Each structure stands twice: as C-alpha cells, then as structure tokens.
Amino acid sequence: MASEPLSKRLKSSAPLIGTHNGHFHADEALAVYLLRLLPDYQQSTLLRTRDPDLLSTCHTVVDVGGEYSPQTNRYDHHQRTFNATFPSRPTKLSSAGLIYLHFGKEIIARRTKLTAESETVTLLWEKLYTDFVEALDAHDNGINVYDPAETKNLGKRFHDGGVSLGSLVGDLNNDYSDDEDSSSSTTKNPDQSQAAEDARFLTASDLMGQVFLRKLTYYHRSWLPARTKIAEAYSRLASLTPPLNQILILDCPLPWKDHLSTIESTRQFQPPVLYVLYAESEVPDAKWRIQAVAVSPESFESRKPLPERWRGLRDDVLSEATGLDGCVFVHASGFIGGNKTRDGALEMARTAVED
C-alpha cells in the first residue's frame, strides 16, 4: 500500500516506485499500474513525493524529477527538452506513454502468453497505443484532438458533461471523507491527509489499469481474430454483382467497423459497403441484423440509412411496409434493423441498396 510507513517502503526488497504527490492524473495512474504488471514490480510499494532526496531512493520514478533516462529508470516528460513520441505517431508522450513504450510489449506478451518478438504482440502494442494510450498522452500534454484552427467556429449541439477516464481520475482528487463523517470534528494531520490521498491515487491507478486490461483482452480475443474473418468476407464481394457487392455478410457478430474501414482504404476499386449483415448470436435460428455502414468508424452518420418509410416500424407493420416476411424492426434513425432469418435480412439490404 502507498500509505505504508516510509521506513518499510525503503527496506522493501522489491523495486521502489516513485511518483509525485498532490494532484494526480490519468497518465501516472496508468504508468504505475503498468509497472506492477511486470514480475519485477509486482511486490513494489509506491512513494508519492516531490522531495528530490526521497525520489533518489527509488528504483523507478515516473512523472516527476525532470529526467528521462531509461538506463536509470527515470520516466518524466515535463522537461523542456523532452520530445519523445511513439513510433510513427506525432503525439508527445506522457508518463503513461513512456512506460508503455518501454514495457508495453513485455506486458502484452505476458498477458497473452505470446512471445514479445511476435508480429501479433507488435500489432496489439500499436493498436492499444493509438486507440487508448495516445489519448492519455495528448490530454496530459494539452494537445487537442482536432486542429483548433479548423474547429474554432464549431459549437456543441449539447453538453456532454466532459465524462472521460481523465475526468473520472480527476474526480478522485477530491476528498469527501470529512463529509461522510460529519459528526467528527477531528482534523486530519499531514500524514493522515497524505495517506488518504495515496489511497485515492491507488483507486485511480486500479481504474486505469482495469480499463487497459479490458482493452487488451478485447483486442486480443475479439478484434484480432475478427480481422481475418472480415477480410475473407470482403474478398467474396469481388465475385458478386450489384447490389450484392455492397452487402457484407458475417456469420456471427464481430467487431467489424474498424477492420472494414482499414480494408476499404487499401482496396479502393471495390464500391463502398453500404450494409453489414450478421447473426445476433451463434445459436441455431438466431435472428439477423442489418446495419448501415457509417461514413467513418467514429461517426453516427450512415453512408445510406435504411429507407425512411421503414424507420420506427416493427414486426407485421414493418413487413407490410417492406413487402418482406420476417421483419423485426428498423431503428428510428435508420442505422440498424432486424429480420428473423438470414435471407430476410439479405432481402431488406438488397431493397435498401436499390431504394
């Protein structure tokens, strides 16, 4: 625990990890968690301080100290001379990115039981960076997602609350323990206050780490196997005639959006896919979904929504509107619909393409 007495921390045989005390952020919270996934650091205790003399007793220091030196296990990014980035990415690293850059492959290899030198580990390492860690690096370094010059005249349609992992970690900086025990008039002494802050940091670190591990599991066990299946399904479109060559059919639900976007960007001779069909599950007689492909993986705007006259209808009323048997529903926005059978979903898609 980070709140253990300093004397016990310094006597620990495991490498002592140091980071700063005071207000904490998502990047060092993740950096500490990532280190503790490694065998050498699994039993490590944590020292949170800005005292240079105390930090000098630490084996590894992250996000404080003004030094980036892997040879001496120093991983700070706040110095003016720092400009390190992840390979082929423009975003300056934070402490999360630094630890991930140096130890990410080993962490992924251990969690997936693959070799660190394998192409699969490299692919996962790159994917997890671009889809997760890079956003933390950008946030901590004050880098906007969009070019401010291109978005200065844009306004939000609604208030989204700014909910993100960074904001959730930020909330944990607030100490409400006195409010919970309002009957007590005792004021915490500095050591008690630091111990409470350290405990909240560990909560933040666990939050970030659990999200990281969940992302890794998803990319390893769902996203990666789906890549081959979606590529095979896409290749079959070349032998089909319109409108079937714009309808991608999958035998089971797969994370297809990212893969389809990547495949289409490299095979521009093929007309764009408008609809993806897939069974709702792998059980026999499962219902089928028809989903409109978005203009980009992050967009809610469809390339071609399902026909307006179908939207918001269900069951027999929808079947009457489409002229097709087995219809289940079409969403009010037209981005997705359902049918009881594969053939029924395919006929819905065929009709929608030609509509």
Salt bridges, closest charged atoms under 4 A:
GLU4 OE2 - LYS8 NZ 3.96
ASP27 OD2 - HIS77 NE2 3.61
GLU28 OE2 - HIS20 NE2 3.06
ASP63 OD2 - HIS20 NE2 3.00
ASP63 OD1 - HIS77 NE2 3.05
ASP63 OD1 - HIS78 NE2 3.96
ASP76 OD1 - HIS78 ND1 2.68
GLU106 OE2 - ARG110 NE 3.37
ASP131 OD2 - LYS127 NZ 2.99
GLU134 OE1 - ARG89 NE 3.07
ASP140 OD2 - HIS77 NE2 3.04
ASP160 OD1 - LYS156 NZ 3.12
ASP175 OD2 - LYS188 NZ 3.45
ASP175 OD2 - ARG200 NH1 3.65
ASP178 OD1 - LYS188 NZ 3.24
GLU197 OE2 - ARG48 NH1 2.80
ASP198 OD1 - ARG48 NH1 2.74
ASP258 OD2 - LYS127 NZ 2.33
GLU264 OE1 - ARG303 NH2 2.63
GLU280 OE2 - ARG289 NE 2.72
ASP343 OD1 - ARG342 NH1 3.93
GLU347 OE2 - ARG350 NE 3.24
ASP355 OD1 - ARG309 NH1 2.77
